[in-house]
Amino acid sequence: MTDPRSPSLARLLLHDHGSAPLTAVELSSVRVPNGTLAYLSACETATSDERLADEAIHIATAFQLAGYRHVIGTLWPVADSAAGRITDDFYTGLAASLDTSDVARTLHRAVQDLREDDPARPSRWAAHVHFGG
């Protein structure tokens, strides 16, 4: 969930988010020195409030600041069927290559496969983005 007052207050809606929110600023202060991949399948993990569109801080970048080399997030809510298919295709492709340097390319292929089946509805396949290198 984004916070219109401050991008650093964006938070994951975990079971205790009301009493102990896990915010972008808290996540970014965690140190995961060998973090390789964070796949954030929740909605809008790679966006901030529309009034703060030029801000680069959101949940996905907080994971990257914490030390994850590759982070995958979404720009808007995605239908469960589309998100599930992209996730399945992504992990199947990543397991086949066993090469974590291929994360961006593997996500691209998974998104492209759904795009080929449903080219007229980018809202189903274009939300997934990769951060990192």
N, C-alpha and C positions, 0 to 999 in steps of 0.2 A: 504494500500500500504506500502510495506517495503521500507526502505531507506538503500542502501548498505553501506553508510558511518557510520551510527549509528543506532542501534536498537531502541533507544529512540525517533528517529525521524519518526518511522512508524506512519502512520496516516490513519484516516478514510476519504474516499473520499466523503465528504458532499458537498452540493451545493456551499459552499464558500471556499472549500479546497485550492484554488489558493491564496486567499488573507488572510484567517484566518484558517490555518490547525489545526485540532484537533489531536495532536500528542500523542503518548504513554506517554511521559513525562508529558504533560499537564493533561491527563486523570488520571495518577497515583497520581497527587497532589490533585485531587478532593476528598472530603470526603463524602462518602455515608455510614453513620454508621449503617443503617438498610437495606443495599442492600442485597437482597436475591438471585436474579437470573438475569444475563445478558445473553441473547441468541443472539449471534452474527452470523447472517446467511450470512453475506457477505463473499466473498471468501478470504481465506488465513489470517484469523484474529488470528490464533494461530501459526504463523510461522514467522521467520525472513528471511533475505536474505540468500541464500545458502552459501555465503562466511562467514556468521556469524552463522552457524548452531548450534554452541555450546552456543549461547546467549539465555537467558531465557526471555528476554524482547520483548514483542510484544503487540498488541492491547488487546488480551485476558488477559494477565497477568496484564496489566495496569488497566483493570476493576477490577481485583482481588485486586490489591494494593489500588484502590480507596475505597474498602470496600465491594464489592459484594462477598457473600459467595460461590456462584456457578457461574461459567462462562462456557459457551459452545461456542466453536469456531471451525474453520475448518483449516485443514492443507494444502489444495489445492482447486482450483476451483472445484465445484461440479455442475453437471447438475441440472437445475431448478426443473425438475420433481422429482429427487431423494431428493434434499434438501427440497422441499415442502412436500414430503411424510414423511420424517423423522421429520420435524417440526410439521406436523399435528399429527402424531402418538405420538410424545413427549408430546405435550400439551394436547392431549386427555388422555394419560396415567397419566400425572401429575394432571389433573383436577379430574380424577377418584379417585386418592389416596388422594389428598389434603394434602400431606405430603412433604414439601420441602426438608426434609432430604433424600428423595428417588430420587433426581434429577439424580444422576449418573446411578442408576439402571434403571430409566425410559428412559434415553437416550440409554443405552445399549439395552434395549428391542426394541426400535424404530429402531436402527441400525440393530439389529439381524433380525427383521422382513423383512427388505429390503434385507439383506444378504441371507436369505432363498429363496427369490424369484429370486435372481440374484447372486449366489455364485461365478461365474466365473469373475465378474467385481468388484473387491474391490475398484476401483477408484470411484464407485458410492456410496459406503456405508461406507468406512473406514476413511473418512476425518474428521468426527465429533468427537471432543474430549471434555472431561469435566475437568475443573480445580476447585479445592476446596474440601470442605469436610463437 
